[in-house]
Amino acid sequence: MAGALWQGIHREFFREPFAISADLRRTRLLQELKVEHQICDLLLPNDAEPRMSLVVDFSVTEDWVAMDCPPRFPTSAVGLDLLVQSRPSQLPTVWESRLREVRDDLLYIEFPEVIYQKQARRLYRVMPAVDDPRRIELYRTGAPMVLGEILDISEGGTRVRQVGRAVGFSLHSGERLPKVFFSMRDGTQISCPATVRHFISGQDGIGLEFTDIDPAARRAIAKYVFDRDREIARAQGIELGGHSSRKSSVWSQFKRWISS
């Protein structure tokens, strides 16, 4: 039924837990789609079947995404909303955008305000830089302090490698630690309770969720994650502006084949 697929996608994806609104994360997703030449499905409100396309270019500052125009795409769709679906890093991803114009065999759509992605982990994690503080102290009631090293961190928790082996050291999922203590690169000291989310004896990787954390401390962690994410993006050559429009010759040949 025409429109049923559109409505089904909205019901499946357009929920707050899957929403990505941060500029950098949306940009990185689009960059991945572009660089990897990943096939996207385009769906107009009354389409019964999606149409294949590619992200060719985009600009955050100018608020547009250029996508390859599928064969026999109706120019009358200018001004309408469309859905874009893909699977960057094998994660189902979708967003809705308005079609601005069709020009030079490209569809120009508005840069998405929100991208919806079904992720295994809701809060984004980053690995510390080499020179960042990594030391973390884990405190348990009636037991010696355990020293650890931060492997990655998000606003909501961290993954830690135990440094050394405390005699008889063991944790269990759901266990509450009265305090963990560590410092940020700007000197902010974080001290809060934490809940153990996973621990496997003899293996690296203790998953901790911060609990009852001071709002200022949470903001400090969130700022660090944002800044560190930008550093990683720059190191990978990901820019936040526009890029020169280049189409894949393989895709052009494929388009000619499917339209013949």
C-alpha positions in Angstrom: 0.0 0.0 0.0 1.4 3.4 -1.0 2.4 5.3 2.1 2.5 2.3 4.4 6.2 1.8 4.2 6.7 5.6 5.0 4.5 5.3 8.1 6.1 2.0 9.1 9.6 3.5 9.1 8.4 6.5 11.2 6.9 4.1 13.8 10.1 2.0 13.8 12.8 4.6 13.9 11.5 8.1 14.9 11.8 7.7 18.7 13.9 9.7 21.1 16.3 6.9 22.1 17.5 6.7 18.5 17.8 10.4 17.8 21.2 12.0 16.9 21.1 15.8 16.9 24.8 16.7 17.5 26.3 18.5 14.5 29.5 16.5 14.6 27.9 13.1 14.9 25.5 13.8 12.0 28.4 15.1 9.9 30.5 12.0 10.6 27.6 9.7 9.6 27.2 11.6 6.3 30.9 11.5 5.7 31.0 7.8 6.2 28.1 7.4 3.7 29.9 9.5 1.2 33.4 8.1 1.6 32.3 4.5 1.6 29.9 5.0 -1.4 27.2 3.3 0.6 23.9 2.7 -1.1 21.0 4.8 0.3 17.3 4.2 -0.2 15.1 7.2 -0.9 11.4 7.1 -0.2 8.8 9.7 -1.1 5.5 9.7 0.9 3.5 7.9 -1.7 6.2 5.5 -2.9 5.6 1.8 -2.6 9.2 1.0 -3.3 12.4 2.9 -2.3 14.8 4.3 -4.9 18.6 3.8 -4.7 21.0 6.8 -4.4 24.3 7.9 -2.9 25.5 10.8 -0.8 27.7 12.8 -3.2 28.4 16.0 -1.1 27.1 18.0 1.8 27.6 21.3 3.7 26.7 21.9 7.3 27.2 25.6 7.0 25.1 25.9 3.8 22.5 23.4 5.1 22.3 21.0 2.2 23.1 17.4 1.2 23.6 16.5 -2.4 22.5 13.0 -3.5 22.7 11.3 -6.8 19.4 11.5 -8.7 17.9 8.0 -9.2 16.6 7.1 -12.7 13.2 8.4 -13.5 13.0 10.4 -10.3 9.9 12.8 -10.5 11.0 16.5 -10.6 7.5 17.3 -9.3 8.8 16.0 -5.9 10.7 19.3 -5.3 9.3 20.8 -2.1 8.2 17.4 -0.7 9.7 15.5 2.3 11.6 12.3 1.6 13.1 9.6 3.8 16.7 8.5 3.5 17.7 5.0 4.7 21.1 3.4 4.9 23.3 1.2 7.2 26.6 2.9 8.0 28.7 0.6 10.1 25.9 -1.9 9.7 23.6 0.2 12.0 20.1 0.9 10.6 19.9 4.6 10.0 17.2 6.9 8.7 16.3 10.6 8.4 13.7 12.8 6.9 14.5 15.9 4.8 12.9 18.3 2.3 13.9 18.2 -1.3 15.0 21.7 -2.4 15.9 21.2 -6.0 17.0 18.8 -8.8 20.1 20.1 -10.6 23.0 18.6 -12.6 21.7 15.1 -12.0 21.7 15.7 -8.2 19.0 16.0 -5.6 19.7 18.8 -3.1 18.0 18.2 0.2 18.1 20.0 3.5 20.8 19.0 6.0 18.9 16.8 8.5 18.2 18.3 11.9 18.0 14.8 13.4 19.2 11.4 12.2 17.7 8.3 13.8 20.0 5.3 14.3 19.5 2.1 16.1 22.7 1.9 18.2 23.8 -0.7 20.6 25.0 2.1 23.0 23.0 5.3 23.4 25.7 7.5 24.8 28.7 8.1 22.6 32.1 7.0 23.9 35.6 8.3 23.1 39.0 6.9 23.8 41.3 9.3 25.8 44.2 11.0 24.0 47.7 9.6 24.8 48.5 12.6 27.1 45.1 12.7 28.8 44.8 11.5 32.4 43.7 7.8 32.4 44.1 6.9 36.1 40.9 5.9 37.9 40.5 4.7 41.5 37.7 2.2 42.3 36.6 2.1 46.0 34.6 -0.7 47.6 33.2 -0.9 51.1 35.5 -2.7 53.4 38.1 -3.5 50.7 41.3 -1.9 49.4 41.1 0.7 46.6 41.7 -0.8 43.1 43.6 1.2 40.6 42.4 1.2 37.0 43.1 2.8 33.6 40.3 4.5 31.5 39.9 2.8 28.1 36.9 4.9 27.0 34.4 7.2 28.5 31.0 8.7 27.8 28.8 11.1 29.7 27.1 8.1 31.4 30.0 5.8 32.2 33.4 4.4 31.4 35.2 1.2 30.5 38.3 0.5 32.7 41.3 -1.8 32.6 42.4 -3.0 36.0 46.1 -2.0 36.8 47.7 -4.8 38.8 45.7 -7.5 40.5 44.3 -7.0 43.9 44.2 -10.2 46.0 40.8 -11.8 45.8 39.5 -8.9 43.6 36.1 -9.7 42.1 33.0 -7.7 41.0 29.6 -8.7 39.9 27.1 -7.1 37.5 24.9 -4.7 39.4 27.3 -4.1 42.2 27.4 -0.5 43.5 30.8 1.1 44.2 30.5 3.9 46.7 33.1 6.0 44.9 35.2 6.2 41.7 37.7 9.0 41.4 39.5 10.4 38.3 40.6 13.7 36.8 39.8 15.3 33.4 42.4 17.0 31.2 41.3 20.5 32.3 41.9 19.5 36.0 38.3 18.8 36.9 38.2 16.1 39.5 35.3 13.6 39.2 34.1 11.7 42.3 30.9 9.8 42.3 29.3 6.4 43.0 29.2 3.9 40.1 27.4 0.7 39.2 29.2 -2.3 37.7 27.6 -3.2 34.4 30.0 -6.0 33.4 33.1 -7.6 34.9 34.8 -10.8 33.7 37.5 -12.1 36.0 41.0 -12.2 34.5 40.0 -10.1 31.5 40.5 -6.4 30.8 37.4 -4.3 30.7 35.2 -3.3 33.7 32.1 -1.5 32.5 30.9 1.2 35.0 27.9 3.4 34.9 28.1 6.7 36.8 25.3 7.2 39.4 24.3 10.2 41.5 26.9 12.3 39.6 27.0 16.1 40.2 25.5 18.0 37.2 28.7 20.1 36.9 30.8 16.9 36.8 28.5 15.4 34.1 28.8 18.6 32.0 32.6 18.5 32.3 32.6 14.9 31.0 30.2 15.8 28.2 32.4 18.7 27.2 35.5 16.5 27.1 33.7 13.9 25.0 32.6 16.6 22.5 36.1 18.1 22.3 37.8 14.7 22.0 35.4 13.6 19.3 36.3 16.7 17.3 40.0 15.9 17.7 39.4 12.3 16.4 37.3 13.6 13.5 40.1 16.0 12.5 42.7 13.3 12.7 40.6 11.2 10.4 40.3 14.1 7.9 36.6 14.8 8.5 35.7 18.4 8.0 32.6 20.3 8.9 32.2 22.3 5.7 31.4 21.4 2.1 33.3 19.1 -0.1 34.0 19.1 -3.8 31.3 17.2 -5.7 32.6 14.0 -7.2 30.6 11.1 -8.4 31.8 7.5 -8.5 32.4 6.3 -12.0 31.3 2.8 -10.9 28.0 4.3 -9.6 27.5 6.2 -12.9 27.9 3.0 -14.9 25.6 1.1 -12.5 23.0 3.8 -12.9 23.1 3.6 -16.6 22.7 -0.2 -16.3 19.7 -0.1 -14.1 18.0 2.6 -16.1 18.4 0.8 -19.4 
